[in-house]
Amino acid sequence: MAPESEDFKLSGPLHLTARSAIDWKKEDYTRSVVASLVQGVYVVERYRQKDGEGSQALASPWWESFNFQMLEQLVDDDDSSIFGAIYKFEPPASHSNLSTDGCPCYVIAFRGTLLKLKSGKRDLELDLDIIRNGLHLTSRFEIAMQAVRNKVASVGSSNVWLAGHSLGSAIALLAGKTMAKEGIFLETFLFNPPYPSVPIEKIPHKKVKYVIRGVGYASRAGLALAMKIKSGDPLKKESGDPLKAWAPYLFVNQYDHICSEYIGYFNCKKKMEKLGLGGVERLTTQLSLKGVLMGNESEPMHRIPSANLSVNLTRSEQAHGINRWWRPDLLLSETLHY
């Protein structure tokens, strides 16, 4: 694979910074710019670790190129690393005659795992929390959730977007789910969101995949039903699930084992609905088997009933990289699941 051009390394998709390219109604533009804002958080933290606070201004092309300002940095209490940022859209006066319909007022973006000396240990611990279904219990998520609540309270939910990559997409997903359960639906962009499971999607035989998933569904449904009966709690009904009305944008790569299982999850969900087994599928989303085994009976963080799923079909050695999502040559398959 050819190395990334310096243009992409410095400030993302320069082909979108031209005045004629600004169009928030185009999905390619929106995806590329939001991915660049997430990359801006990565770059700011890298500069912090390398040269200190003073050199972070060198990262500004990642957001200023698209008329954003970084208002606030979100810092982890545990290792002092910057894991997120709040951006504000501020078009210059020279662009006042251009349409900004569909653009966000604020974007709260979260980076993923950064394997550097001053952030790697904490990030890997949080990755394990995702596997254990315990990310919602961490201080980093609490900081992120408070930032989201504060911004929504001050400017309104229609003016706030969420975005994240990898570990950061897990934080954004969980924050979005939390708000959706309260009837507040935020536009949410999730790049390579982790789906903690054996990569069944990598199995080449469809029938084998369906059998394995079927056994998994049956096991989780049986366990969920048994625990609900034991506790006396009523099972959730589909009509009462507020998450049905919230459809985040999921960007996954079929060659990335960290997120590719979302493809099989939604395909299997659709197939079970056609077979009249939708109730079984919905029952499995109420409990995490791994969480139960580890003493955590909360619902699986990564499972959602609805999504705008975009699958990157382009083969790449860096299938998990955020830099895949602002390229102009993507081959995407897009499906709305609800």
C-alpha positions in Angstrom: 0.0 0.0 0.0 1.3 3.4 -0.9 2.1 5.7 2.0 -0.3 8.5 3.0 0.5 11.8 1.3 1.8 14.7 3.4 -1.5 16.6 2.7 -3.4 13.9 4.5 -1.0 13.8 7.4 -1.1 17.5 8.0 -4.7 18.4 7.7 -6.8 15.6 6.4 -8.8 15.9 3.2 -7.5 19.0 1.5 -9.8 18.3 -1.5 -12.7 19.3 0.8 -11.3 22.6 2.0 -12.0 24.5 -1.2 -14.9 26.9 -1.1 -16.7 25.0 -3.9 -16.5 21.7 -1.9 -18.4 22.9 1.2 -21.7 21.1 1.2 -23.1 19.7 4.4 -25.9 18.0 2.6 -23.5 15.6 1.0 -22.8 12.5 3.1 -19.2 12.2 1.9 -18.4 15.8 3.0 -20.0 15.3 6.4 -18.2 12.0 7.0 -14.8 13.3 6.0 -15.0 16.5 8.1 -16.3 14.8 11.2 -13.5 12.2 10.9 -11.0 15.0 10.6 -12.3 16.5 13.9 -11.8 13.2 15.6 -8.3 13.0 14.2 -7.7 16.5 15.6 -8.1 15.0 19.1 -5.5 12.4 18.3 -3.0 15.0 17.0 -3.5 17.3 20.0 -2.7 14.5 22.4 0.3 13.4 20.4 1.7 17.0 20.5 1.0 17.2 24.2 3.1 14.1 24.8 5.9 15.1 22.4 6.4 18.8 22.9 4.0 20.0 25.6 1.1 22.3 25.5 2.8 25.0 23.4 3.0 23.1 20.2 -0.7 22.0 20.1 -1.5 24.9 17.8 0.3 22.9 15.1 -2.7 20.6 15.1 -5.2 23.3 14.3 -5.4 22.7 10.5 -7.4 19.5 11.4 -10.4 21.7 12.5 -9.7 25.2 11.3 -9.6 24.0 7.7 -13.3 23.3 8.0 -14.2 26.5 9.9 -14.2 25.0 13.4 -12.7 26.2 16.6 -11.6 23.9 19.5 -13.5 25.4 22.5 -12.5 22.8 25.1 -10.4 19.8 25.6 -11.6 16.9 27.7 -8.9 15.5 30.0 -8.8 12.1 31.7 -8.3 12.5 35.5 -6.2 9.3 35.6 -3.4 10.1 33.2 -4.0 13.7 32.2 -4.4 12.7 28.6 -6.6 14.6 26.2 -9.3 12.1 25.1 -11.9 14.5 23.6 -12.7 18.0 22.4 -15.6 20.3 21.9 -15.6 22.1 18.6 -17.7 25.0 17.5 -18.5 25.8 13.9 -17.7 29.4 13.0 -17.8 30.1 9.2 -15.7 33.2 8.3 -17.4 36.3 6.9 -16.0 35.6 3.4 -18.2 32.4 3.3 -21.4 34.2 4.4 -23.0 33.6 1.1 -22.5 29.9 1.2 -25.2 27.6 2.5 -24.5 26.0 5.8 -27.8 24.0 5.9 -27.2 20.8 7.7 -24.0 21.8 9.4 -23.5 21.2 13.2 -23.1 24.1 15.6 -21.0 22.0 18.0 -19.3 18.6 17.7 -18.0 16.6 20.7 -15.3 14.2 19.4 -13.5 11.4 21.2 -10.2 9.8 20.1 -9.5 6.1 20.3 -6.6 4.1 21.9 -3.3 5.9 21.6 -0.4 3.6 22.3 2.0 6.2 23.6 3.9 6.3 26.8 1.6 8.7 28.6 -1.7 7.3 27.4 -1.3 3.7 26.4 -1.8 2.1 29.8 -5.0 3.9 30.6 -6.4 3.4 27.1 -5.8 -0.3 27.2 -7.5 -0.5 30.6 -10.5 1.2 29.0 -10.4 -1.3 26.1 -10.7 -4.1 28.7 -13.6 -2.3 30.3 -15.4 -2.4 26.9 -14.9 -6.2 26.8 -16.1 -6.5 30.4 -19.1 -4.3 29.5 -18.1 -1.8 32.2 -17.1 1.3 30.3 -20.1 3.2 31.8 -18.5 2.8 35.2 -15.3 4.6 34.3 -14.3 8.1 35.2 -13.5 8.9 31.6 -17.0 8.2 30.5 -18.3 10.2 33.4 -16.3 13.2 32.2 -17.5 12.7 28.7 -21.1 12.3 29.7 -21.0 15.5 31.8 -19.6 17.4 28.9 -22.4 16.2 26.7 -25.1 17.0 29.2 -23.7 20.5 29.8 -23.5 21.3 26.1 -27.0 20.0 25.3 -28.4 21.9 28.3 -26.8 25.2 27.1 -27.4 25.1 23.3 -30.0 22.4 22.7 -29.9 18.9 21.4 -30.4 19.8 17.7 -27.1 21.8 17.9 -24.8 19.0 19.2 -23.2 16.1 17.3 -21.2 13.3 18.8 -18.3 11.6 17.1 -15.6 9.1 18.0 -13.2 6.5 16.7 -12.6 3.0 18.2 -12.5 3.5 21.9 -13.8 7.0 21.4 -16.7 5.7 19.3 -17.6 3.4 22.2 -17.7 6.5 24.5 -19.8 8.4 21.9 -22.1 5.4 21.5 -22.7 5.0 25.2 -23.3 8.8 25.6 -25.7 8.8 22.7 -27.6 5.8 24.1 -27.8 7.4 27.5 -29.3 10.6 26.1 -31.7 8.6 23.8 -33.1 6.7 26.7 -34.1 10.2 28.1 -35.7 11.1 24.8 -32.9 13.3 23.6 -31.6 12.1 20.2 -28.2 13.4 19.1 -26.6 13.0 15.7 -23.9 10.5 16.3 -21.0 9.4 14.1 -19.2 6.2 15.1 -16.0 5.2 13.2 -14.8 1.6 13.7 -16.9 1.1 16.8 -15.7 -2.0 18.8 -18.0 -5.0 18.9 -16.5 -7.2 21.6 -17.1 -10.7 20.2 -15.4 -13.5 18.5 -15.1 -12.4 14.8 -17.7 -14.7 13.4 -18.0 -12.4 10.4 -14.6 -13.7 9.2 -16.0 -17.2 8.8 -16.5 -17.8 5.0 -19.5 -20.1 5.2 -22.8 -18.3 5.8 -24.7 -21.3 7.2 -21.9 -21.9 9.8 -22.1 -18.2 10.8 -25.9 -18.4 11.2 -25.7 -21.5 13.3 -23.1 -20.0 15.6 -25.0 -16.8 16.0 -28.2 -18.7 16.5 -26.7 -20.7 19.4 -25.4 -17.4 20.9 -28.8 -15.8 20.6 -30.5 -18.7 22.2 -28.0 -18.8 25.1 -28.3 -15.1 25.8 -32.1 -15.1 25.5 -32.5 -18.0 27.9 -30.2 -16.4 30.4 -31.9 -13.0 30.1 -35.3 -14.6 30.5 -34.2 -16.7 33.5 -32.7 -13.6 35.3 -35.7 -11.5 34.5 -38.1 -14.1 35.9 -35.9 -14.5 39.0 -35.7 -10.8 39.7 -39.4 -10.2 38.9 -38.5 -7.3 36.5 -40.8 -7.0 33.4 -39.2 -7.6 30.1 -38.9 -4.5 27.9 -41.4 -4.2 25.1 -40.4 -3.1 21.6 -42.9 -0.2 21.7 -41.4 1.1 24.8 -37.8 1.2 23.6 -36.7 4.8 23.0 -33.5 3.6 21.2 -35.7 2.5 18.2 -36.0 6.2 17.3 -32.2 6.8 17.4 -30.2 5.7 14.5 -26.5 6.7 14.8 -24.2 6.5 11.8 -21.9 3.5 12.1 -18.8 3.4 9.8 -17.3 -0.1 9.8 -14.7 -1.8 7.6 -15.4 -5.4 6.6 -11.7 -6.2 7.0 -11.5 -4.8 10.5 -12.1 -7.6 13.1 -12.7 -5.0 15.9 -15.9 -3.6 14.3 -16.8 -6.0 11.4 -19.1 -8.0 13.6 -21.6 -5.2 13.4 -22.2 -6.3 9.8 -23.2 -9.8 10.9 -25.2 -8.5 13.8 -27.5 -6.3 11.7 -27.8 -9.0 8.9 -28.7 -11.6 11.5 -31.1 -9.2 13.1 -32.9 -8.6 9.8 -33.0 -12.4 9.1 -34.5 -13.1 12.5 -37.2 -10.5 12.0 -38.1 -12.1 8.7 -38.4 -15.5 10.4 -40.6 -14.1 13.1 -38.0 -14.4 15.8 -37.5 -10.7 16.4 -38.6 -11.1 20.0 -35.8 -13.5 20.7 -33.3 -11.0 19.2 -34.7 -8.1 21.2 -34.5 -10.2 24.4 -30.8 -10.8 23.9 -30.1 -7.1 23.8 -31.2 -6.7 27.4 -28.3 -8.6 29.0 -24.6 -9.1 28.4 -23.5 -12.7 28.8 -19.9 -11.5 29.5 -21.1 -8.9 31.9 -23.1 -11.5 33.9 -20.1 -13.8 34.1 -18.0 -10.9 35.4 -20.7 -9.7 37.9 -22.2 -6.9 35.7 -25.8 -7.5 34.7 -26.2 -4.3 32.6 -27.3 -4.4 29.0 -24.6 -4.8 26.3 -23.2 -1.4 25.5 -22.5 -2.1 21.8 -25.9 -3.4 20.8 -28.4 -1.0 19.3 -31.7 -1.6 17.5 -31.3 1.0 14.8 -28.4 2.4 12.7 -27.3 3.9 9.5 -24.6 1.4 8.6 -21.9 2.3 6.2 -19.5 -0.6 5.3 -16.2 0.2 3.7 -15.5 -2.5 1.2 -12.0 -1.2 0.3 -9.3 -3.6 1.2 -6.6 -1.9 3.3 -3.7 -2.9 5.6 -5.0 -0.1 8.0 -8.6 -1.2 8.1 -9.1 0.2 11.6 -7.5 3.6 10.9 -9.6 6.8 11.2 -7.7 8.0 8.1 -9.7 5.6 6.0 -12.8 7.7 6.4 -11.9 11.0 4.8 -10.5 9.5 1.6 -12.3 10.4 -1.6 -12.0 6.9 -3.2 -14.1 4.9 -0.7 -16.3 2.0 -1.9 -19.2 2.0 0.5 -22.3 0.0 1.1 -24.9 1.9 3.0 -28.0 0.5 4.7 -30.5 1.9 7.2 -31.4 -0.7 9.8 -34.4 -0.1 12.1 
